[in-house]
Structure formats: C-alpha cells, structure tokens
Amino acid sequence: MALADPAGCAKGGEDNNPFPDIIELNVGGQVYITRHPTLVSVPGSLLWEMFTQKNVRSLARDSKGRFFVDRDGFLFRYILDYMRDRQLVLPEHFPERGRLQREAEYFMLPELVKLLAPKLSEQNSLGDDPCQSDPEELSPGADTARSLTSAAAALPSAVSGGPGGASAAGAEGRRAGFITIGYRGSYTLGRDSQTDAKFRRVARIMVCGKTSLAKEVFGDTLNESRDPDRPPERYTSRYYLKFTFLEQAFDKLADAGFHMVACNSTGTCAFAHEQTDDRIWTSYTEYVFYRE
C-alpha cells in the first residue's frame, strides 16, 4: 500500500499529475495551503514551472514535507492572491510596494509587475519613499512649489556685493514656518536630593518640520539618514542633529530668525535600587519655534 503524500491532503484527478490537489507551501517560514490549479494558473510563471514538472523529488521540502520556497513569506500572500483572481488589492498606504514588485519579478508574473510599476515609478520620480505614518499626498502644484523653493534657496548665494547684500537677499527668501526640536534625558536623584555626577546627557536631538526649513537652519549638521531624499515641501519627524547641545540648536534657530513660541515636557520616575531611595527620572521635552 502506497504511503500518503505529506505535502497534500487529496490527490488530483489527472493520473499523469504527480502533485496532490491540495498543496502546502512553506515560503520563508510562512505556511500557505492552496490548490494545485492555483499554482499553475499563470503559464510561464515560476510556480507554473515548479508544479508542472514530472520530477517531484527535485523540489525542495522542509522537515514536514511541505514544498519550500526561499522568499519573503509575508509578501507571498499578495502573490498568491493575485494568482487566485488576477487582481491586485493592497492595504492603504502600503509601504513595501517596491519589494513586492521585486517578488513579482522573481515569480515571473509580468502582468503583476505592470500593475505595480506605475505607482512605483510615480513615487520614484518624486524622490520619496513613503512610510505608513506619512499618508500625505502631493498636490498637483507640488512640483511648481518645489521649483520656487529651489529658486528661493539659490537666491542668496547668487547675490554678490558683500555680506549686507547677501543678508538682505536671504531675509527676502525666508518663509514662515514651524520647527520643533525634542530630546530625551535622564538623571538620578539620591537621598540628599542632589543630582548624581553621572548625569546622562542628551544622546540625540530630534527635528520635526518642513524639510526645506530644517535644511536651511541646520545645514550640514542635520542627519537625514532616517528619512533620505525627502522632497523640500514635505514634512518629516525623523531627522536629528549631528551634535547634542541644545544651546547650539537654539543659536542656529535664532540666527535663522526663529523664536520659541511653546514648549512642553513629560517625566517618569523609577527607583534605581530597592534598598535605597535613589530614583531615576526620565524626561522628554519639545520646543516649538516659529518664524514669521
């Protein structure tokens, strides 16, 4: 008596088909159960080539006998959905469209690649990689506004005739806006209410606001590695400064014509040791600056 196939639950109707009708897949550690006709529904695709061959033993399997595919298990759900009904349905503000297009190319699904390519191309032309927390859509006049911003930024450097002329041109090119900077700090308070000498200084100063304003104020001291290639007219909350002195940040904002209009702080307290009265205070503070 023949042993049951561990990769499926039922045999197909065709005698020449070595695959069961119900197939279990292990894709990058994620288990999927689907029908054999679904996997071969797109002729010429990688899955079609895998599951129409006669030599079943040539396909990789995991320890439980499931067919194994070494790809992104999370994104494969969209590949399988497309093969079921030939439609692309993604969540709103889907952040991994580029990676999904790469998976579609790997699985040799040209129609799915075309469905993914237009929006990806549009995003790349804007030089922006949107994230889930940034649903902002560019308006039709965004390109025009960006061009005006570039021209305004270039105006001070194009004016010659001494510091006075450059300063006047820079003042004319300045625009109103808000910049928020925030930092997190902590210190230990002992029995004598004296701050510990090992006060932990600020590790990072965060910058929130319009990209063009942040770059204007902080220049080369602005670290953009967490949100690269952000267009000038878009907002970000992921920049931070390369230095850790608040006074230095305040000086740069003051030099650019900004004034502090608000601030807020929150703090939490925890005991450092159960046997002592030492307490660790952690605080987060934000300062809001505005330029008219």
N, C-alpha and C positions, 0 to 999 in steps of 0.2 A: 504494500500500500504506500502510495506516494505521500511525502510529508507536506504539510500546508506551507505555503509561501509566507514568510514572516513579514514581507513588505506589503501585503494586501489582505483583504478580507473576503474577496469574491473574485472568481475567475471571469475573464472576458468571454464574450460569446463566440469569438472567432478562434478556430482551432489553431491557426498559424500565429496567433498573437501570444508571445511568451509572457506578457505582463498581465497582472490582475486588473480587474475593472476599477477597484478602489486602491489607490496608491498612497503610501505615507512617505513624506519627504522631510528630511532634516536639512534646513537651509540655515547655515551659520548658527546652529544651536536652537533654532525655532522649528517646531514641528508643524507641518501642514498636512492635511488629509484632503485629497481631491480625487476626481475620476480621471482615468486614463484618457478619455476623449478630450478632456480639457487641456491636458498637457500637450496633445498633438493637434490642437485646433488651429495653430498658425504654422502652415507648411514652411519649411526652411528655417524655422527658429531653432535655437539651441536645444530647447526642451523637446521639440519635434524630432531632432536628430537623435537625442538620447533615448527617447521612448518609442522609436520605430525600428531600432536595430534589433537584430535577432540574438545577439550575444548579450544576454542579461548580466552575465558574470563580469563583464568588463566595466560595469558601472560601480562607482564607489558606494559603500554602505557603512552605516555606523554600527555600533556594538549590538543594537537591537534589530538589525536587518533592514532599517529604513534607508532608502536611497539618499545619499548625501551630496549636497551642493555647497561648495565653499564660497558663499556670497553673503551679503547683508540680509540677515533674517527678517529685520523689521521692514525694509523696503520691498521685500519679495511679496508681501501681501498685496501691494499695488500692481505688481507684475501679474500675479495670479488673478486678481480681479479683472484686469484688462483682458486676459486670455479667456475669461468666462463670458463676457458680454461685449467686448470690443469698445468699451467706454473708459475714459479716464476721469475718475472722481477723486479729488484731493481735498483734504481739510482746508479751511480758510487760513490764509497766511502760512501755507506750507513752507517750512524753512529749508527743505532738502531737495528742492526741485532739480538742482544741478546733479546731485548724487543719483537721483532716480533716473535721470537721463542717461547717466553712465551705466546704470544697471540695465536699462532698456537696450543700450548698445551691446552690452555683454551678452544678453539673452537673444540678440539678433531679432529685435522687434522694430523694424524701420518705421511703421506707422505710429507706434507709440513714441518713438524718438521725435517724429514730426510734431506730435501733439505737445510735447514738452519743449521743443526748441523755440517756438515764437516768444513765449513769455520769458524764457531764459535769456534769449537774445536781447529783448527789451530791457531787462534788468541790467545785463552786462553793458549795454550802451549807455546806461545811466551811471555806470561805475559803482553800483551799490549792491550789497548782498544783504537783503532784508532779514531781520530776525523776528521771532514770534512776538516779541514785545514792542515791535515797531510797525503797526498797521498803516502808517501814514502813506497816502497815495500822492504822487506828484501831480500837480495841476497842469493843464495844458500850457500855461505860461511859465512853467518852471525853467525851461531851457533859456527863455529870454531873461528871466530874473537872474539866472546863473551867469549869463554873459555880462549883464550890467554889474553884477558883483565883482567879476573878474576885472572889468574895466575900472571900477572904483578903487579896487585894491592896487591896481597898477598906476593909478594917477599920481600918488605922492612920489614914487620913485622916478616918474617921468618928468617931474618938475625940477628944474635947476635954478640956481641963483641963491644958494646959501640956506642955512637952517631955517630962517624965518619963512622963506617961501615954501619949503617942504612942509613945515608945520602947519601953515595956513591951508595948503592943499589937503593935508591929512585930516584936518578938522572938518573940511567940507565933505570929505569922503566918508566920515564916520556916520554910522546909523544907530538908531536907538535899539535897545535890546537888553535882555536879562542874561546874566551868567551866575550860576550857583556853584559854589565850591563846598565840599564836605570832607570831613575827616573823622576818623575813629581813633580814640586814645584811651589809655587806661593807667591807673596808678594804684598803689597800695597805701592804705591808711591804717596806722598802728594804734596802740593803746593811748599814746600821748597825743593823738590827733596830729601827728607830724607826717608829712608826705615822705615816703620812702625815697632814699637817694637813688634807687634804681628805677627812677621814673621812666616808663617806656614811652619813647617819643612816637610821633605820628609816622606810620610806615608808608602811607600813600594819601595824597590829596586828590580827590575826585573832582572832575569838571563836568558840569551839565550846561547845555545851552546850544545855540546855533553854531554849527561847525565853523562858519566864516568868522564869527565873533571870537570864538575860542582861539582860532589860529592867529587872528590879528593881535590879540592880547598877549598870548603866551609864546607864540612863535616856535622856535626850536626846542623850547623846554616842555612842549606838550607831547605826551606819549600817546600815539594813536594806534598802538599795536592791537588793542582790544576791539577796535572798530575802524579798520583801514578803509581808505578810499571812500569815505563818507562825502557825498556832494555838499557844496558850500551852503546851500539853502535848506538842508535837512538838519534836524535836531539829534543830539546824542546825549546819553548819560553814561558813556563808557570810557571817556577819556580820563587820563590822570596826568599829574605833573611829574617831571623827572627829578624835582627837588622836593624836600619835605619840610620846608619852613613856611609857615603861614604868612609871616610878615613879608616874605619875598613875593608871595602871590598877591598880597594886598598892595604892595608897591606897584606891581605891574598893572593891576586893575586901576589904581589911582592915576598912573601915568597915561592910561588909555581913556581917562575921563569917566570912569565908573564910580558910583557912590553906593555904599551899603544902605539898603533900604529895609532889610529884615534879617533876622537870624533865629534859629531855634536849636534846642539841644535836648537829648534824652539820655538818661543814665540808668544803669543797673548795678546792683551791689551783690557780691557773693563773699562768703567767708573763705579766706585763704587757707586757714588751718582750723580744725575742730577744737584744738586745745588752746588757741589764742583768740584774741579779739581782732586780729588783723583782718581787714576787709579789702577786697579788690573792687574798685569802681571802674566800670567801662562806660564810655560815653560816645555818642555820635552827634556831631554838630554840623549845621549847614549855615552858610552865609549867602544871602541873596544880594547881588549887585545889579544896578541899573544905570544905563546911560541914556540921557535924553537926546 
